[in-house]
Amino acid sequence: MKLIKKFLQNIFKKFFQLLFKMVYGTVIYSENNLSHENISINKIENDDIRKYDNGFYYTYSILNGRVYTDQVENVAIINGNKILDKISYQQQKGNLNKSYTNVVLKKGTPRIKKEIKGRVLSLAQGASGHANYSHWLFDILPKIKLYSKIYNIDDLNYIYLNKLKNFQKNSLDVLGLKNVKILDSNKFRHIQAEELVCIEHPSYYEGYILEQAKNLPNWIVMWLREVYLSHASKFSCNDKIFIDRTQSQSKHCQFQNEDEITSYLKQKGFTKYKLESLSFFQQIYLFKNAKIIIGAHGAGFTNLTFSNNGVKVIEIRPKNNPNTVYRRLSEINKLDYNLIETSPLSETLNQKGDIFINIESIEKII
């Protein structure tokens, strides 16, 4: 019965893919697809805003441009019936691939197209741009800064991305975008804008995403500090922080001996914080106020952006996790960074978490 159901679902999908190809046309890949009268490319000539390799950034404006996203791995930017290089996004199984691998070349754009009057800034980035705190601060918000170097924020009509969480709304309000309309990419998977503006990714251009985190440019951290530190919301908190990841949607980088670690750190004067329970501006204050921060690898460490020089950081992560973004962040902010790597563990039916750490390992660094 399951095989029959799956067979019928596949037939149904292929029928609608064919139907939408008939309506909106087949998307193709061709060389030099960015050279067209509908496309304007602007170079951001600013010595303080450069890529990790010191290259320049560019913005792309497409008249009557289209966006299609599967909300997971693919975002296709389309001019006419051609997918565009550099600004289409294909992070497939963790690797950034070329636009000729985008799913639209095979399946088309099987969603009803929403036509939009005015200028739309596309910030869609598949699943990584939805609600991940780290990707939001290091990938999405910097695109708005890059946009503002060429365009006037006040002339922007829409932003195209997922429905916003509170921390995202708060961060946009500070940038003067409180009144800009949000086009929810979950609801409108396929749009066409009178003018579509796209920005290339600030730091990710090839390879496996976790291994490329080391290429975070200095300017992003400096800009985030300049914009948001003054909005820190003061509250009563400890300057010895233990980051609690137990409420994280991600199941990796969780302690098997969480209670033992918590008890030990409490004796050493630490307070455990669930960052999800704090506002965006409270998180900024917590890390701005901190003198020592410890926790398992996770997006909460993104707040090291707002920590002061010399703050002691102890990151704990399995050896098989190649993401060094928080080492890089600590380097930019001149923090006292310490890494404890643990042997990879598999989660079993009776034991949760993939990190077990001896208290002695923490004690040596503290």
C-alpha positions in Angstrom: 0.0 0.0 0.0 2.9 2.4 0.9 4.6 1.7 -2.5 1.4 2.5 -4.3 0.9 5.7 -2.4 4.5 6.8 -3.1 4.1 5.9 -6.8 0.9 8.0 -7.0 2.6 10.9 -5.2 5.5 10.9 -7.7 3.1 10.9 -10.6 1.2 13.8 -9.1 4.4 15.8 -8.5 5.7 15.2 -12.1 2.3 16.2 -13.5 2.3 19.5 -11.7 6.0 20.1 -12.6 5.1 19.6 -16.2 2.1 21.8 -15.9 4.0 24.7 -14.3 6.7 24.4 -16.9 4.0 24.9 -19.5 2.8 28.0 -17.7 6.1 29.7 -16.7 8.5 28.1 -19.1 11.5 25.8 -18.6 14.4 27.3 -16.7 17.8 26.9 -18.4 21.5 27.5 -17.6 23.7 29.4 -20.1 27.1 31.0 -19.9 27.5 34.7 -19.2 23.9 34.8 -17.8 24.6 38.0 -15.9 25.2 40.0 -19.1 21.8 41.3 -20.0 20.0 44.6 -20.4 17.6 43.8 -17.6 20.5 43.4 -15.1 22.5 46.2 -13.4 25.6 45.2 -11.4 27.0 47.7 -8.9 30.5 47.4 -7.3 30.8 48.5 -3.7 34.0 50.5 -3.6 34.7 50.8 0.0 38.0 49.8 1.6 36.4 49.2 4.9 33.9 46.6 3.5 35.8 43.9 1.8 35.6 40.1 1.5 37.9 37.9 3.5 40.2 37.7 0.5 40.1 41.5 0.2 37.8 41.3 -2.9 35.0 43.7 -3.6 31.3 43.0 -3.1 28.6 43.6 -5.8 24.9 44.1 -5.8 22.6 42.9 -8.6 19.4 44.5 -9.8 17.1 42.5 -12.1 14.1 44.1 -13.8 11.1 41.7 -13.6 13.4 39.2 -11.9 12.0 36.0 -10.4 12.9 34.1 -7.3 12.0 30.5 -6.6 12.9 28.7 -3.4 12.4 25.1 -2.1 13.0 26.6 1.4 15.7 23.9 2.1 18.6 23.8 -0.3 17.9 25.9 -3.4 17.2 29.6 -4.1 17.0 30.3 -7.9 17.3 33.9 -9.1 15.9 34.0 -12.7 16.0 36.5 -15.5 13.5 35.6 -18.2 14.1 31.8 -18.3 17.8 31.8 -17.3 19.1 31.0 -13.8 21.7 33.5 -12.7 25.2 32.8 -11.3 26.6 34.3 -8.0 23.2 35.2 -6.5 21.4 31.8 -6.9 22.1 29.6 -3.9 22.5 25.8 -3.9 23.7 24.6 -0.5 23.1 20.9 -1.2 24.1 18.4 1.5 26.2 21.0 3.2 28.2 21.9 0.0 27.8 25.1 -2.0 27.4 24.1 -5.6 27.1 26.0 -8.9 23.8 27.4 -10.2 23.6 24.7 -12.9 22.9 22.2 -10.2 19.8 24.2 -8.9 16.7 22.1 -8.6 14.7 24.4 -10.9 16.6 23.2 -14.0 15.1 19.8 -13.4 11.7 20.5 -11.7 11.0 24.0 -12.9 9.1 26.5 -10.6 6.1 24.5 -9.4 4.4 27.2 -7.4 1.9 29.9 -8.4 3.9 33.1 -9.1 3.2 36.2 -7.0 3.8 39.4 -8.9 5.1 42.3 -6.9 5.1 46.0 -7.7 8.1 48.0 -6.5 11.6 47.0 -5.3 12.2 43.8 -3.5 15.4 42.9 -1.7 15.8 39.1 -1.7 17.4 37.7 1.5 16.2 34.1 0.9 18.9 31.6 1.7 17.2 28.2 2.0 16.9 26.6 5.5 20.1 28.3 6.8 18.5 31.7 6.6 15.2 30.9 8.4 15.8 31.3 12.1 19.4 30.3 12.9 20.8 33.0 15.1 24.3 32.7 13.7 23.3 32.8 10.0 21.0 35.7 10.7 23.8 37.9 12.2 26.6 36.8 9.9 24.8 36.2 6.6 21.5 38.0 6.4 22.0 41.3 8.3 25.3 42.1 6.5 23.5 41.9 3.1 21.3 44.8 4.3 24.4 46.8 5.1 25.8 46.0 1.6 22.5 47.0 0.1 22.6 50.3 1.8 26.0 51.2 0.3 24.3 51.4 -3.2 20.6 52.1 -2.4 18.6 54.2 -0.1 16.9 52.1 2.6 13.8 54.4 2.4 13.3 53.4 -1.2 12.9 49.7 -0.4 9.4 48.3 -0.6 9.7 44.7 0.4 12.1 42.2 1.9 11.8 38.6 0.7 12.6 36.0 3.4 10.9 33.8 5.9 8.4 34.9 8.5 10.3 36.7 11.2 11.0 35.7 14.8 11.2 38.3 17.5 15.0 38.6 17.5 14.9 39.2 13.8 12.2 41.8 14.0 14.2 43.6 16.7 17.4 43.6 14.7 15.6 45.0 11.6 13.9 47.8 13.6 17.3 49.1 14.7 18.3 49.3 11.0 15.3 51.5 10.2 13.3 48.7 8.5 10.3 48.6 10.9 7.9 49.7 8.2 9.3 47.6 5.3 6.9 44.9 4.3 8.0 41.3 4.6 7.2 38.8 1.8 7.1 35.5 3.5 9.1 33.0 1.4 7.3 30.1 3.1 4.0 31.4 1.8 5.2 32.8 -1.6 7.8 30.3 -2.9 7.8 31.9 -6.4 7.7 35.6 -6.9 8.4 38.1 -9.7 9.3 41.7 -8.8 9.2 44.8 -10.8 12.8 45.3 -9.5 14.6 42.5 -7.7 17.8 43.3 -5.8 20.1 40.5 -4.7 23.4 40.6 -2.8 26.0 37.9 -3.0 26.7 35.9 0.2 29.1 37.9 2.5 31.5 35.1 3.2 30.6 31.8 1.6 31.6 31.1 -2.0 32.6 27.4 -2.2 33.0 24.1 -0.4 31.4 22.7 2.8 29.7 25.3 4.8 31.1 24.4 8.2 34.6 24.4 6.9 34.2 27.9 5.3 33.1 29.5 8.5 36.7 30.5 9.1 36.3 33.1 6.4 34.1 35.5 8.4 35.3 39.0 7.4 36.3 41.5 10.1 34.0 44.2 8.9 30.9 42.2 9.7 31.7 41.9 13.4 32.8 45.5 13.6 29.6 46.7 12.0 27.4 44.6 14.2 29.1 46.0 17.3 28.8 49.5 16.0 25.1 49.1 15.3 23.8 47.0 18.2 26.0 47.4 21.3 24.4 50.7 22.2 21.0 48.9 22.3 22.0 46.4 24.9 19.3 45.9 27.5 20.7 45.9 31.0 19.4 43.3 33.5 20.8 41.6 36.6 23.1 38.9 35.4 26.3 37.1 36.3 29.6 37.8 34.5 30.4 34.0 34.6 28.2 32.4 32.0 27.4 28.8 31.2 25.4 28.5 28.0 22.5 26.1 28.2 21.8 24.4 24.9 19.1 22.0 26.2 16.3 23.9 24.4 18.1 24.1 21.1 16.3 22.7 18.1 19.6 21.1 17.0 20.4 17.9 18.8 24.1 17.9 18.1 26.6 19.4 20.6 24.6 18.4 23.7 26.2 17.2 26.9 25.6 13.6 28.1 26.7 14.7 31.6 24.9 18.0 31.7 23.9 17.8 35.4 27.4 17.0 36.5 28.8 20.0 34.6 26.1 22.3 35.8 26.7 21.3 39.4 30.5 21.8 39.1 30.2 25.2 37.4 27.6 26.4 39.9 30.2 25.7 42.7 32.7 27.8 40.7 30.3 30.8 40.7 28.8 30.4 37.2 25.1 30.9 36.2 23.5 28.9 33.5 21.5 30.8 30.9 19.0 29.6 28.4 19.6 32.2 25.7 16.3 31.5 24.0 14.5 33.0 27.1 16.4 36.3 26.7 15.5 39.1 24.2 18.0 39.9 21.5 19.1 43.0 23.4 19.4 41.1 26.7 21.7 38.6 25.0 23.9 41.5 23.8 24.1 42.8 27.3 24.9 39.4 28.8 27.9 38.9 26.6 29.0 42.5 26.8 29.0 42.1 30.6 30.7 38.7 30.7 34.2 37.9 31.9 34.2 34.2 31.2 31.9 32.2 29.0 31.7 28.4 28.7 29.4 26.1 26.7 29.0 23.5 24.0 29.4 24.7 20.4 26.3 26.3 19.2 24.7 29.5 17.8 24.7 31.1 21.3 28.4 31.7 20.9 27.5 34.1 18.0 27.0 36.7 20.8 30.8 36.8 21.3 30.4 39.5 18.7 29.4 41.7 21.6 32.1 40.6 24.1 35.0 42.8 25.2 38.7 42.2 24.5 40.3 39.6 26.8 37.1 37.8 27.8 37.8 34.1 28.5 35.9 31.8 26.2 35.8 28.0 26.6 34.1 26.3 23.6 33.5 22.5 23.9 32.8 20.5 20.7 33.4 17.1 19.2 36.5 16.6 17.2 34.5 15.7 14.1 32.9 19.1 14.0 35.0 21.3 11.7 33.2 24.7 12.4 35.8 27.1 13.6 33.7 30.3 13.3 33.9 31.1 17.0 37.6 30.8 17.0 37.6 33.2 14.1 35.2 35.5 15.9 37.4 35.4 19.0 40.4 36.3 16.9 38.6 39.4 15.5 37.5 40.6 18.9 40.8 39.7 20.6 39.1 37.3 23.1 41.0 34.7 25.2 39.7 31.7 23.2 40.1 28.1 24.5 38.8 24.9 22.8 38.1 21.6 24.4 37.6 18.9 21.8 35.9 15.6 22.8 35.8 12.2 21.2 32.8 11.8 18.9 29.9 9.9 20.6 26.8 8.4 19.1 23.4 9.1 20.6 21.8 5.8 21.9 18.3 4.9 23.0 19.2 5.4 26.6 21.7 8.2 26.4 21.2 11.6 24.8 23.9 14.0 23.6 27.1 13.6 21.7 29.5 15.2 24.2 30.9 13.7 27.4 33.5 15.7 29.1 35.5 15.1 32.3 35.3 17.9 34.8 39.1 17.8 35.1 39.3 19.1 31.5 37.2 22.2 32.4 39.0 22.7 35.7 42.4 22.9 34.0 41.3 25.9 31.9 39.2 27.7 34.5 
